[in-house]
Structure formats: structure tokens, C-alpha cells
């Protein structure tokens, strides 16, 4: 197992990864901007490295500084958390080139799922159910109108690189989606479901899901530990048949934003 990992993130997710790493006897390296010099994740880690000024684009989003911090502190792997560089294929490649393990999926899988339209084309070829609709590159209004008429109204327009928030449902198709892109590590496949039980692929988040504690609470698993073990080359601790769901869990996300003022 790794002896030291760097967590390329801040706040709650950085603290979450540190908790599991400590349980497994793995030393941790935190990174921080000037805005986070007194943050909890900085205090919890074994080592903390400043990577730049307060703006994320000058600190947490600068992959070269994070890689430099990892190599300087002797970290063997980088856990990206979620957000920031977690779904950045170029950063995953850069980690590999620097001799660091990226604790996430292969860069090829991140690229494959990065575009919702391209991902749907790939999923269709793999036999994963898709929402009836148009996913092509031609965005001519007249063509889109014909396609919408053929589908039947109402229709949903979704940005190919936009965020989610749609409902998710557990289905054996998520496994097929992961296999189709040679996926390794934690990830979440999102589907839209009908009341009649039918479901259709929407997108895949190629990282640890923000709401992963919900899964952990009802399955009794530590997904961050599984991430670390898989990244190190170990087999999954349990097979699909050994997993079961007990009880219910709800996670609330609170935003300090005003949508009426453009967030």
C-alpha cells in the first residue's frame, strides 16, 4: 500500500480522504492557497504545502504546482477529490508522466466521458439504454426542430458539458457503461428513470461522487479506501454479489448563493 499520498483538494473532501488514509496508516500531504492557510484540512494532514494565492485558477487548478508539491514531499500518489482537477484528463496524464499514481480512472476514460454527446454515442454502441433523442454535432435550428418533432414534446435540452442534479437510480447497466470505456476506480453513472421501470443513460461522473457518503452509509463500505486499494493495484475487497443495501440515507447540499442574482 502507499506510504504517502497528496490530496489535490480542499475542505470537506480533503478531510474525508485524510480520515481514511489515517485509518490505513497512509501519511497525507495537504495543499492550500492563501485563503486556506488556517483551514481544517491543512491542520489534519501530516504535511501541508502552499501552492499559490487565493484564486483557484492560481492555486488548486495549477496542476504543475500540485505535482511539484507531491514530488517534493515524497508522495507516491495524488487523490484529486471532486471538482478542481478531478475530471481533468491532462492532469491525470501529467501525474503519470511524473511517476505519480492518479487515484482515479485512466485519462482515456475521463476523455471518453467528458463530452455528454460523445459518451452517449459510445454507450449506444455498447448497448446501454439511451434516452430517445438527438445527440449529433449538427446544431442547426431547423434540424433540431425536426428532431424534436420526431421525438415528441416536451423535450429536454441539455448542454453537452453541463452539470447534473438529475435523479439517479441503481441499475446493472452502470457496469456495462464502465466496461465500455475501460473504467477503473470510483465513478457514478447517471440515468433518468420512468415510473414503469425503464431507464436511460444520461452521463458519467469520472470521479468520487460528492454524495458518496450516502452509498457508504447504506452499504457499509468505505469508497475512499476502495479507491486507494484499486489505485495501488489490489483487487476490490468485495464482489457485486457480496454487496447489499440496508436502510436509507439522505445528504443535503447547502449553497450560499442567490439564483435570482446569477448565483
C-alpha positions as a Markdown table, in Angstrom:
| # | Residue | x | y | z |
|---|---|---|---|---|
| 1 | Unk | 0.0 | 0.0 | 0.0 |
| 2 | Unk | 1.0 | 3.6 | -0.5 |
| 3 | Unk | 3.0 | 5.2 | 2.3 |
| 4 | Unk | 2.2 | 8.8 | 1.5 |
| 5 | Unk | -0.4 | 10.4 | -0.8 |
| 6 | Unk | -1.1 | 14.1 | -1.7 |
| 7 | Unk | -4.7 | 15.3 | -1.7 |
| 8 | Unk | -5.2 | 17.8 | -4.5 |
| 9 | Unk | -8.2 | 19.5 | -3.0 |
| 10 | Unk | -9.5 | 21.4 | 0.0 |
| 11 | Unk | -12.3 | 21.5 | 2.6 |
| 12 | Unk | -14.6 | 18.6 | 3.3 |
| 13 | Unk | -13.4 | 16.1 | 0.7 |
| 14 | Unk | -9.7 | 16.6 | 1.7 |
| 15 | Unk | -10.6 | 15.9 | 5.3 |
| 16 | Unk | -12.6 | 12.9 | 4.2 |
| 17 | Unk | -9.7 | 11.4 | 2.3 |
| 18 | Unk | -7.3 | 12.2 | 5.2 |
| 19 | Unk | -9.6 | 10.3 | 7.6 |
| 20 | Unk | -9.5 | 7.1 | 5.6 |
| 21 | Unk | -5.8 | 7.4 | 4.8 |
| 22 | Unk | -5.0 | 7.7 | 8.5 |
| 23 | Unk | -7.1 | 4.6 | 9.2 |
| 24 | Unk | -5.0 | 2.8 | 6.7 |
| 25 | Unk | -1.7 | 4.0 | 8.0 |
| 26 | Unk | -1.0 | 6.2 | 5.0 |
| 27 | Unk | 0.7 | 9.6 | 5.5 |
| 28 | Unk | -1.1 | 12.6 | 3.9 |
| 29 | Unk | 0.1 | 15.8 | 2.2 |
| 30 | Unk | -2.4 | 18.7 | 2.0 |
| 31 | Unk | -2.1 | 21.6 | -0.4 |
| 32 | Unk | -3.5 | 25.1 | 0.3 |
| 33 | Unk | -3.9 | 28.5 | -1.1 |
| 34 | Unk | -3.5 | 31.7 | 0.8 |
| 35 | Unk | -7.3 | 31.6 | 1.5 |
| 36 | Unk | -6.9 | 28.3 | 3.3 |
| 37 | Unk | -3.8 | 28.7 | 5.4 |
| 38 | Unk | -5.8 | 28.0 | 8.6 |
| 39 | Unk | -8.2 | 25.5 | 7.1 |
| 40 | Unk | -9.1 | 22.2 | 8.8 |
| 41 | Unk | -7.6 | 20.0 | 6.1 |
| 42 | Unk | -4.3 | 21.8 | 6.5 |
| 43 | Unk | -4.2 | 21.1 | 10.2 |
| 44 | Unk | -5.3 | 17.4 | 9.8 |
| 45 | Unk | -2.6 | 16.4 | 7.2 |
| 46 | Unk | 0.8 | 15.2 | 8.1 |
| 47 | Unk | 2.4 | 17.8 | 5.8 |
| 48 | Unk | 0.9 | 20.9 | 4.2 |
| 49 | Unk | 2.3 | 22.8 | 1.1 |
| 50 | Unk | 1.3 | 26.2 | -0.1 |
| 51 | Unk | 0.5 | 26.2 | -3.8 |
| 52 | Unk | -0.4 | 29.8 | -4.5 |
| 53 | Unk | -2.7 | 32.8 | -3.9 |
| 54 | Unk | -6.4 | 32.6 | -3.1 |
| 55 | Unk | -7.9 | 32.4 | -6.6 |
| 56 | Unk | -8.3 | 28.7 | -7.5 |
| 57 | Unk | -7.0 | 29.3 | -11.0 |
| 58 | Unk | -3.7 | 30.4 | -9.5 |
| 59 | Unk | -3.5 | 27.5 | -7.0 |
| 60 | Unk | -5.8 | 24.5 | -6.9 |
| 61 | Unk | -6.2 | 24.4 | -10.7 |
| 62 | Unk | -2.4 | 24.7 | -11.4 |
| 63 | Unk | -1.5 | 21.0 | -12.0 |
| 64 | Unk | 2.2 | 21.7 | -12.2 |
| 65 | Unk | 2.3 | 23.2 | -8.7 |
| 66 | Unk | 0.4 | 20.2 | -7.3 |
| 67 | Unk | 2.7 | 17.7 | -9.0 |
| 68 | Unk | 5.8 | 19.7 | -7.7 |
| 69 | Unk | 4.4 | 19.5 | -4.2 |
| 70 | Unk | 3.9 | 15.8 | -4.5 |
| 71 | Unk | 7.4 | 15.1 | -5.7 |
| 72 | Unk | 9.0 | 17.5 | -3.1 |
| 73 | Unk | 7.2 | 15.8 | -0.2 |
| 74 | Unk | 7.8 | 12.2 | -1.5 |
| 75 | Unk | 4.1 | 11.4 | -2.1 |
| 76 | Unk | 3.6 | 8.4 | -4.3 |
| 77 | Unk | 0.0 | 9.1 | -5.5 |
| 78 | Unk | -2.4 | 12.0 | -5.9 |
| 79 | Unk | -6.1 | 11.9 | -4.8 |
| 80 | Unk | -8.0 | 14.6 | -6.7 |
| 81 | Unk | -11.2 | 14.5 | -4.6 |
| 82 | Unk | -14.0 | 16.0 | -6.6 |
| 83 | Unk | -14.1 | 19.3 | -8.5 |
| 84 | Unk | -11.0 | 21.2 | -9.4 |
| 85 | Unk | -8.7 | 18.7 | -11.4 |
| 86 | Unk | -10.6 | 15.5 | -10.6 |
| 87 | Unk | -12.0 | 15.1 | -14.1 |
| 88 | Unk | -9.1 | 16.7 | -16.0 |
| 89 | Unk | -7.5 | 14.1 | -18.3 |
| 90 | Unk | -4.4 | 16.3 | -18.9 |
| 91 | Unk | -3.7 | 16.4 | -15.2 |
| 92 | Unk | -4.1 | 12.6 | -15.0 |
| 93 | Unk | -1.6 | 12.2 | -17.8 |
| 94 | Unk | 0.7 | 14.7 | -16.1 |
| 95 | Unk | 0.7 | 12.7 | -12.9 |
| 96 | Unk | 1.6 | 9.5 | -14.8 |
| 97 | Unk | 4.4 | 11.3 | -16.6 |
| 98 | Unk | 5.8 | 12.5 | -13.3 |
| 99 | Unk | 5.8 | 8.9 | -11.9 |
| 100 | Unk | 2.8 | 9.6 | -9.7 |
| 101 | Unk | -0.3 | 7.3 | -9.4 |
| 102 | Unk | -3.5 | 9.2 | -10.2 |
| 103 | Unk | -6.1 | 7.9 | -7.8 |
| 104 | Unk | -8.9 | 7.9 | -10.3 |
| 105 | Unk | -9.8 | 6.4 | -13.7 |
| 106 | Unk | -7.5 | 6.3 | -16.7 |
| 107 | Unk | -7.2 | 9.5 | -18.6 |
| 108 | Unk | -8.7 | 7.7 | -21.6 |
| 109 | Unk | -11.9 | 7.1 | -19.6 |
| 110 | Unk | -12.1 | 10.7 | -18.4 |
| 111 | Unk | -11.8 | 11.9 | -22.0 |
| 112 | Unk | -14.4 | 9.4 | -23.2 |
| 113 | Unk | -17.0 | 10.5 | -20.7 |
| 114 | Unk | -16.0 | 14.2 | -20.8 |
| 115 | Unk | -18.5 | 15.1 | -23.5 |
| 116 | Unk | -22.1 | 14.0 | -22.8 |
| 117 | Unk | -22.9 | 13.7 | -26.5 |
| 118 | Unk | -19.8 | 11.6 | -27.3 |
| 119 | Unk | -20.5 | 9.5 | -24.2 |
| 120 | Unk | -24.0 | 8.8 | -25.4 |
| 121 | Unk | -22.7 | 7.7 | -28.8 |
| 122 | Unk | -20.3 | 5.3 | -27.1 |
| 123 | Unk | -22.9 | 4.0 | -24.7 |
| 124 | Unk | -25.3 | 3.4 | -27.6 |
| 125 | Unk | -22.7 | 1.2 | -29.3 |
| 126 | Unk | -22.2 | -0.7 | -26.0 |
| 127 | Unk | -25.9 | -1.5 | -25.8 |
| 128 | Unk | -26.6 | 0.8 | -22.8 |
| 129 | Unk | -30.2 | 2.2 | -23.0 |
| 130 | Unk | -30.3 | 5.9 | -24.1 |
| 131 | Unk | -32.9 | 8.5 | -23.7 |
| 132 | Unk | -34.7 | 8.9 | -27.0 |
| 133 | Unk | -33.3 | 12.0 | -28.5 |
| 134 | Unk | -30.7 | 13.7 | -30.8 |
| 135 | Unk | -27.1 | 13.7 | -29.8 |
| 136 | Unk | -25.4 | 14.7 | -33.0 |
| 137 | Unk | -22.9 | 17.5 | -33.7 |
| 138 | Unk | -25.2 | 19.4 | -36.2 |
| 139 | Unk | -26.9 | 22.1 | -34.1 |
| 140 | Unk | -28.8 | 23.8 | -37.0 |
| 141 | Unk | -32.1 | 25.1 | -35.5 |
| 142 | Unk | -34.2 | 23.6 | -38.4 |
| 143 | Unk | -32.6 | 20.2 | -37.8 |
| 144 | Unk | -33.2 | 20.4 | -34.1 |
| 145 | Unk | -36.8 | 21.3 | -34.7 |
| 146 | Unk | -37.3 | 18.3 | -36.9 |
| 147 | Unk | -35.6 | 16.0 | -34.4 |
| 148 | Unk | -37.8 | 17.4 | -31.5 |
| 149 | Unk | -40.9 | 16.9 | -33.6 |
| 150 | Unk | -39.9 | 13.3 | -34.3 |
| 151 | Unk | -39.2 | 12.6 | -30.6 |
| 152 | Unk | -42.4 | 14.3 | -29.4 |
| 153 | Unk | -42.8 | 17.2 | -27.0 |
| 154 | Unk | -42.0 | 18.0 | -24.3 |
| 155 | Unk | -38.2 | 17.6 | -24.9 |
| 156 | Unk | -35.3 | 18.3 | -22.6 |
| 157 | Unk | -32.3 | 20.3 | -23.9 |
| 158 | Unk | -29.1 | 19.6 | -22.0 |
| 159 | Unk | -25.7 | 21.2 | -22.5 |
| 160 | Unk | -23.1 | 18.6 | -23.6 |
| 161 | Unk | -20.7 | 19.7 | -20.9 |
| 162 | Unk | -23.2 | 20.9 | -18.4 |
| 163 | Unk | -23.7 | 19.9 | -14.8 |
| 164 | Unk | -26.3 | 17.5 | -13.4 |
| 165 | Unk | -28.5 | 17.3 | -10.4 |
| 166 | Unk | -31.0 | 14.9 | -12.0 |
| 167 | Unk | -32.3 | 11.9 | -10.1 |
| 168 | Unk | -30.2 | 8.7 | -10.1 |
| 169 | Unk | -31.2 | 5.1 | -9.9 |
| 170 | Unk | -29.2 | 2.0 | -9.2 |
| 171 | Unk | -29.2 | -0.4 | -12.3 |
| 172 | Unk | -26.7 | -3.5 | -13.6 |
| 173 | Unk | -26.3 | -1.1 | -17.0 |
| 174 | Unk | -23.8 | 1.1 | -15.0 |
| 175 | Unk | -21.4 | -1.8 | -15.0 |
| 176 | Unk | -21.8 | -2.1 | -18.8 |
| 177 | Unk | -21.1 | 1.6 | -19.2 |
| 178 | Unk | -17.9 | 1.3 | -17.1 |
| 179 | Unk | -16.8 | -1.7 | -19.1 |
| 180 | Unk | -17.4 | 0.1 | -22.4 |
| 181 | Unk | -14.7 | 2.7 | -21.6 |
| 182 | Unk | -12.2 | 0.5 | -19.8 |
| 183 | Unk | -13.1 | 2.2 | -16.5 |
| 184 | Unk | -11.1 | 1.7 | -13.3 |
| 185 | Unk | -11.8 | 3.2 | -9.9 |
| 186 | Unk | -14.8 | 5.1 | -8.4 |
| 187 | Unk | -17.4 | 6.7 | -10.7 |
| 188 | Unk | -21.1 | 7.4 | -10.9 |
| 189 | Unk | -23.3 | 6.7 | -13.9 |
| 190 | Unk | -26.5 | 8.8 | -14.0 |
| 191 | Unk | -29.7 | 7.6 | -15.6 |
| 192 | Unk | -33.2 | 9.1 | -16.0 |
| 193 | Unk | -35.9 | 6.7 | -15.0 |
| 194 | Unk | -39.6 | 6.3 | -15.8 |
| 195 | Unk | -42.2 | 5.1 | -13.3 |
| 196 | Unk | -42.7 | 2.0 | -15.4 |
| 197 | Unk | -39.1 | 0.9 | -14.5 |
| 198 | Unk | -37.4 | 1.8 | -17.8 |
| 199 | Unk | -34.3 | 3.9 | -17.6 |
| 200 | Unk | -31.9 | 5.7 | -19.9 |
| 201 | Unk | -28.2 | 6.7 | -19.7 |
| 202 | Unk | -27.5 | 10.4 | -19.1 |
| 203 | Unk | -23.9 | 10.9 | -18.2 |
| 204 | Unk | -21.0 | 9.6 | -16.1 |
| 205 | Unk | -19.0 | 11.4 | -13.4 |
| 206 | Unk | -15.5 | 10.1 | -13.7 |
| 207 | Unk | -14.6 | 10.7 | -10.0 |
| 208 | Unk | -15.7 | 10.1 | -6.5 |
| 209 | Unk | -19.2 | 11.3 | -6.3 |
| 210 | Unk | -19.9 | 14.3 | -4.0 |
| 211 | Unk | -22.8 | 12.2 | -2.4 |
| 212 | Unk | -20.6 | 9.1 | -1.8 |
| 213 | Unk | -21.4 | 9.1 | 1.9 |
| 214 | Unk | -25.0 | 8.1 | 1.1 |
| 215 | Unk | -23.7 | 4.9 | -0.6 |
| 216 | Unk | -21.3 | 4.3 | 2.2 |
| 217 | Unk | -23.9 | 4.5 | 4.9 |
| 218 | Unk | -26.4 | 2.1 | 3.3 |
| 219 | Unk | -23.8 | -0.4 | 2.1 |
| 220 | Unk | -21.3 | -0.3 | 5.0 |
| 221 | Unk | -18.3 | 0.4 | 2.7 |
| 222 | Unk | -15.5 | 2.9 | 2.6 |
| 223 | Unk | -15.3 | 4.0 | -1.0 |
| 224 | Unk | -12.2 | 6.1 | -0.5 |
| 225 | Unk | -10.4 | 3.0 | 0.9 |
| 226 | Unk | -11.5 | 1.1 | -2.2 |
| 227 | Unk | -10.2 | 3.9 | -4.4 |
| 228 | Unk | -6.8 | 3.7 | -2.7 |
| 229 | Unk | -6.6 | -0.1 | -2.9 |
| 230 | Unk | -7.6 | -0.2 | -6.6 |
| 231 | Unk | -5.1 | 2.5 | -7.4 |
| 232 | Unk | -2.4 | 0.5 | -5.7 |
| 233 | Unk | -3.2 | -2.5 | -7.8 |
| 234 | Unk | -5.2 | -4.5 | -5.3 |
| 235 | Unk | -8.5 | -6.3 | -6.1 |
| 236 | Unk | -11.8 | -4.9 | -4.9 |
| 237 | Unk | -12.5 | -6.0 | -1.3 |
| 238 | Unk | -15.9 | -7.4 | -2.3 |
| 239 | Unk | -17.7 | -8.6 | -5.4 |
| 240 | Unk | -21.0 | -7.3 | -6.6 |
| 241 | Unk | -22.8 | -10.3 | -5.1 |
| 242 | Unk | -21.5 | -9.5 | -1.7 |
| 243 | Unk | -22.9 | -6.0 | -1.5 |
| 244 | Unk | -26.4 | -5.2 | -0.1 |
| 245 | Unk | -28.3 | -2.1 | 0.7 |
| 246 | Unk | -29.7 | -1.6 | 4.2 |
| 247 | Unk | -31.8 | 1.4 | 5.4 |
| 248 | Unk | -31.9 | 4.9 | 3.9 |
| 249 | Unk | -29.6 | 7.9 | 3.8 |
| 250 | Unk | -30.1 | 11.5 | 2.7 |
| 251 | Unk | -27.4 | 14.1 | 2.0 |
| 252 | Unk | -28.3 | 17.8 | 1.9 |
| 253 | Unk | -26.2 | 20.2 | -0.1 |
| 254 | Unk | -26.4 | 23.8 | 1.1 |
| 255 | Unk | -25.5 | 26.7 | -1.3 |
| 256 | Unk | -24.7 | 30.2 | -0.1 |
| 257 | Unk | -25.8 | 31.5 | -3.5 |
| 258 | Unk | -28.7 | 33.7 | -4.8 |
| 259 | Unk | -30.0 | 32.3 | -8.1 |
| 260 | Unk | -32.0 | 35.5 | -8.7 |
| 261 | Unk | -28.7 | 37.4 | -8.8 |
| 262 | Unk | -26.9 | 35.0 | -11.2 |
| 263 | Unk | -25.7 | 32.8 | -8.3 |
